[in-house]
Amino acid sequence: MRPLVAPPGWSRWLVPPAALSVHLSIGQAYAWSVFKPPLESSLHLSGTQSALPFQLGIVMLGLSAAFGGTLVERNGPRWAMSVALVCFSSGFLLAALGAATRQYWLIVFGYGFVGGIGLGIGYISPVSTLIKWFPDRPGMATGIAIMGFGGGALIASPWSAQMLDSFGTDSDGIALAFLVHGLTYAVFMSLGVLLVRVPRTEGARGPGGPGGPGALDGPQVSARSAVRTPQFWCLWVVLCMNVTAGIGILEKAAPMITDFFADSGTPVSVSAAAGFVALLSAANMAGRIGWSSASDLIGRKNVYRLYLGVGALMYLLIARFGDTSKPLFICCALVILSFYGGGFATIPAYLKDLFGTYQVGAIHGRLLTAWSTAGVLGPLIVNRVADHQEEAGRHGSGLYGLSFAIMIGLLVVGLVANELVRPVHPRHHVPAPKEAAGDHATT
């Protein structure tokens, strides 16, 4: 299957909405918690069991992105978005069948395994294409799309809650809500499938069809060669550390702010804690477009110095003074979450700077295994440390001091890894064939 090339006069500004339609849809994953209480009550599940579909979905996101990245590059964004549409929507339909028949394993398999494949393929589907359409502003372009993944829950959470209120929270109501999700997202994601195109310069020259190394300017590195470079693994560490630090707050945000001010004269109410979580989601989304766009101006390495260095400072301020001032605690947490979102959105442009656009989607997919690792590491650090501190008789902000110190250390590790990034050695570059170079010179 060959990627669909844009006809003459096709506007590149049609591609970001195409990408956004996919990312806003698959961003529903962050709203899974809406379904947890109804599933637990209707199917008699524990909290750990009700989290299985989400956990499996995130694992499959990383695995499918890593193993499917090369296929996405070869077959193009329309193929990838089509696969994402089928898998993500089918996952909801299978989950609907599982809820209707009260077979929880089918919900886990549908939403987690099948839908998780759609998450991974859909997440990386527009990245390479956006970078090629916007070589002048790659950070902004990928930030627009990846902002959608962060903001998808802001739409899905109230929408899902409203459906459960209307349909009921028993197994039949959950099944109907899953069914509506699957059908609606199929329609919405089809807009991306219809609109997306690769640039006309793709395939105009160079071997291997669209995206071949001869068609691209500057040094290019294949995905297979990229994973053998120290630059790839430095960026893997950078992304893993940045995401771990963000998830450390995001995953336990509501109980964390409650614990920090439990012994103060103005404790945090349940509704205020929920409002804090919503603010963090907004900061996550804003950081994806804001900081990634800023990276086009100040450079990728500099913006990661900001994420990691200032992020460590924010954690230090919370650890030392967070329980004395709610505005300080909230502001520092919002900055950390904006860096968390910005890190996701900036990494594709960083990869493009180092490895070129030849197989940047496939390289990005392999790098997302850092996300899967951080998704386990961040919650494990914060929750395990808090449990041990509580057993030791500590309470309030004392539950988090050690875990915040660990997060500061991890961010410093990421900062060092970022400083070690250098241009890729020419031995890893894909050589441009002489005939392609000749065609390029006469164009």
HUGIUR-V269722 format. One record per backbone hydrogen bond with DSSP energy under -1.0 kcal/mol. CO is the residue of the C=O (numbers start at 1). NH is the residue of the N-H. E is the energy in kcal/mol with one decimal. If there is no record, write none. Layout:
co=<CO | CO>
nh=<NH | NH>
e=<E | E>
This chain:
co=<4 | 7 | 11 | 12 | 14 | 15 | 16 | 17 | 18 | 19 | 20 | 22 | 23 | 25 | 26 | 27 | 28 | 29 | 31 | 32 | 35 | 36 | 37 | 38 | 39 | 40 | 46 | 49 | 51 | 52 | 53 | 54 | 55 | 56 | 57 | 58 | 59 | 60 | 61 | 62 | 63 | 64 | 68 | 69 | 70 | 71 | 72 | 76 | 77 | 78 | 79 | 80 | 81 | 82 | 83 | 84 | 85 | 86 | 87 | 88 | 89 | 90 | 91 | 92 | 93 | 94 | 95 | 96 | 97 | 98 | 103 | 104 | 105 | 106 | 107 | 108 | 108 | 109 | 110 | 113 | 114 | 115 | 116 | 117 | 118 | 119 | 120 | 121 | 126 | 127 | 128 | 129 | 130 | 137 | 138 | 139 | 140 | 141 | 142 | 143 | 145 | 146 | 147 | 148 | 152 | 153 | 155 | 156 | 157 | 158 | 159 | 160 | 161 | 162 | 163 | 164 | 170 | 171 | 172 | 173 | 174 | 175 | 176 | 177 | 178 | 179 | 180 | 181 | 182 | 183 | 184 | 185 | 186 | 188 | 189 | 190 | 191 | 192 | 198 | 199 | 201 | 209 | 212 | 213 | 220 | 222 | 223 | 225 | 226 | 229 | 230 | 231 | 232 | 233 | 234 | 235 | 236 | 237 | 238 | 239 | 240 | 241 | 242 | 243 | 244 | 246 | 246 | 247 | 250 | 252 | 253 | 254 | 255 | 256 | 257 | 259 | 269 | 270 | 271 | 272 | 273 | 274 | 275 | 276 | 277 | 278 | 279 | 280 | 281 | 282 | 283 | 284 | 285 | 286 | 287 | 289 | 290 | 291 | 294 | 294 | 295 | 299 | 300 | 301 | 302 | 303 | 304 | 305 | 306 | 308 | 309 | 310 | 311 | 312 | 313 | 314 | 315 | 316 | 317 | 318 | 321 | 325 | 326 | 327 | 328 | 329 | 330 | 331 | 332 | 333 | 334 | 335 | 336 | 337 | 338 | 339 | 340 | 341 | 342 | 343 | 346 | 347 | 348 | 349 | 350 | 351 | 352 | 355 | 359 | 360 | 361 | 362 | 363 | 364 | 366 | 367 | 368 | 369 | 370 | 371 | 373 | 374 | 376 | 377 | 378 | 379 | 380 | 381 | 382 | 383 | 384 | 385 | 386 | 387 | 388 | 389 | 390 | 395 | 396 | 397 | 400 | 401 | 402 | 403 | 404 | 405 | 406 | 407 | 408 | 409 | 410 | 411 | 412 | 413 | 414 | 415 | 416 | 418 | 425 | 426 | 433 | 434 | 435 | 436 | 437 | 438>
nh=<198 | 10 | 14 | 15 | 18 | 19 | 20 | 21 | 22 | 23 | 24 | 26 | 27 | 28 | 29 | 30 | 31 | 32 | 34 | 35 | 39 | 40 | 41 | 42 | 43 | 45 | 50 | 52 | 55 | 56 | 57 | 58 | 59 | 60 | 61 | 62 | 63 | 64 | 65 | 66 | 67 | 68 | 72 | 73 | 74 | 75 | 76 | 80 | 81 | 82 | 83 | 84 | 85 | 86 | 87 | 88 | 89 | 90 | 91 | 92 | 93 | 94 | 95 | 96 | 97 | 98 | 99 | 100 | 101 | 103 | 106 | 108 | 109 | 110 | 111 | 112 | 113 | 114 | 115 | 117 | 118 | 119 | 120 | 121 | 122 | 123 | 124 | 125 | 130 | 131 | 132 | 133 | 134 | 141 | 142 | 143 | 144 | 145 | 146 | 147 | 148 | 150 | 151 | 152 | 156 | 157 | 159 | 160 | 161 | 162 | 163 | 164 | 165 | 166 | 167 | 168 | 174 | 175 | 176 | 177 | 178 | 179 | 180 | 181 | 182 | 183 | 184 | 185 | 186 | 187 | 188 | 189 | 190 | 191 | 193 | 194 | 195 | 196 | 6 | 202 | 204 | 212 | 215 | 216 | 430 | 226 | 227 | 228 | 229 | 233 | 234 | 235 | 236 | 237 | 238 | 239 | 240 | 241 | 242 | 243 | 244 | 245 | 246 | 247 | 248 | 249 | 250 | 251 | 253 | 256 | 257 | 258 | 259 | 260 | 261 | 262 | 273 | 274 | 275 | 276 | 277 | 278 | 279 | 280 | 281 | 282 | 283 | 284 | 285 | 286 | 287 | 288 | 289 | 290 | 291 | 293 | 294 | 295 | 297 | 298 | 299 | 303 | 304 | 305 | 306 | 307 | 308 | 309 | 310 | 312 | 313 | 314 | 315 | 316 | 317 | 318 | 319 | 320 | 321 | 322 | 324 | 329 | 330 | 331 | 332 | 333 | 334 | 335 | 336 | 337 | 338 | 339 | 340 | 341 | 342 | 343 | 344 | 345 | 346 | 347 | 350 | 351 | 352 | 353 | 354 | 355 | 356 | 221 | 363 | 364 | 365 | 366 | 367 | 368 | 369 | 370 | 372 | 373 | 374 | 375 | 377 | 378 | 380 | 381 | 382 | 383 | 384 | 385 | 386 | 387 | 388 | 389 | 390 | 391 | 392 | 394 | 393 | 398 | 399 | 400 | 404 | 405 | 406 | 407 | 408 | 409 | 410 | 411 | 412 | 413 | 414 | 415 | 416 | 417 | 418 | 419 | 420 | 421 | 428 | 429 | 437 | 438 | 439 | 440 | 441 | 442>
e=<-2.4 | -1.8 | -1.5 | -1.4 | -1.2 | -2.5 | -2.8 | -2.2 | -1.1 | -2.4 | -2.9 | -2.5 | -1.5 | -1.7 | -1.7 | -1.5 | -2.8 | -1.5 | -1.8 | -2.0 | -2.1 | -2.6 | -2.3 | -2.6 | -2.3 | -1.1 | -2.4 | -1.4 | -2.6 | -2.9 | -2.1 | -2.2 | -2.1 | -2.7 | -1.8 | -1.9 | -2.2 | -3.0 | -2.1 | -2.0 | -2.8 | -2.2 | -2.2 | -2.1 | -2.2 | -2.8 | -2.0 | -1.8 | -3.0 | -2.1 | -2.4 | -2.6 | -2.5 | -2.5 | -2.7 | -2.9 | -2.3 | -2.2 | -2.2 | -1.4 | -2.0 | -2.9 | -2.1 | -2.4 | -2.0 | -2.4 | -2.5 | -2.5 | -2.0 | -2.6 | -1.1 | -2.3 | -2.6 | -2.8 | -2.3 | -1.4 | -1.1 | -2.4 | -2.8 | -1.5 | -1.5 | -1.9 | -2.2 | -2.5 | -2.2 | -2.2 | -1.6 | -1.1 | -2.7 | -2.0 | -1.8 | -2.1 | -2.1 | -2.1 | -2.4 | -1.9 | -1.9 | -1.3 | -2.7 | -1.9 | -1.1 | -1.5 | -2.2 | -1.3 | -2.7 | -2.8 | -1.5 | -3.1 | -2.3 | -2.3 | -2.0 | -2.3 | -2.0 | -1.9 | -3.7 | -1.9 | -2.4 | -2.2 | -2.1 | -2.1 | -2.6 | -2.3 | -2.3 | -2.3 | -2.6 | -2.2 | -2.6 | -2.7 | -1.3 | -1.7 | -2.5 | -2.8 | -1.2 | -1.0 | -1.6 | -2.1 | -1.9 | -2.2 | -2.6 | -1.3 | -1.4 | -2.0 | -1.9 | -1.3 | -3.5 | -2.5 | -1.7 | -1.5 | -1.9 | -1.2 | -2.3 | -2.3 | -2.0 | -2.1 | -2.4 | -2.9 | -2.5 | -2.7 | -2.1 | -2.6 | -2.4 | -2.0 | -1.7 | -2.9 | -1.7 | -1.1 | -2.6 | -2.4 | -1.0 | -2.0 | -2.3 | -1.6 | -2.6 | -2.4 | -1.2 | -1.1 | -2.3 | -2.0 | -2.1 | -2.0 | -1.8 | -1.9 | -2.1 | -2.1 | -2.0 | -2.1 | -2.4 | -2.5 | -2.2 | -2.8 | -2.4 | -1.0 | -1.0 | -2.9 | -1.4 | -1.6 | -1.9 | -1.6 | -1.4 | -2.4 | -1.7 | -1.8 | -1.9 | -1.7 | -1.6 | -2.3 | -2.5 | -2.5 | -1.4 | -1.7 | -1.6 | -2.5 | -2.1 | -2.0 | -2.4 | -2.2 | -2.6 | -2.3 | -2.9 | -1.7 | -1.9 | -2.3 | -2.9 | -2.7 | -2.5 | -2.2 | -2.5 | -2.2 | -2.3 | -2.3 | -2.0 | -2.0 | -2.0 | -2.3 | -2.5 | -2.4 | -1.2 | -1.8 | -2.2 | -1.4 | -2.0 | -2.4 | -2.1 | -2.2 | -1.6 | -3.3 | -1.9 | -2.3 | -2.3 | -2.6 | -2.1 | -1.9 | -2.0 | -1.4 | -1.3 | -2.2 | -1.5 | -2.0 | -2.5 | -2.6 | -2.7 | -2.7 | -1.6 | -2.4 | -2.1 | -2.6 | -2.2 | -2.1 | -2.1 | -2.4 | -2.1 | -2.6 | -2.3 | -2.1 | -1.5 | -2.4 | -1.5 | -1.6 | -1.7 | -1.8 | -2.5 | -1.8 | -2.0 | -2.2 | -2.3 | -2.0 | -2.4 | -2.4 | -2.0 | -2.0 | -2.3 | -2.3 | -2.3 | -2.3 | -2.3 | -1.8 | -1.2 | -1.1 | -2.3 | -1.5 | -2.3 | -2.4 | -2.2 | -2.3 | -2.0 | -1.4>
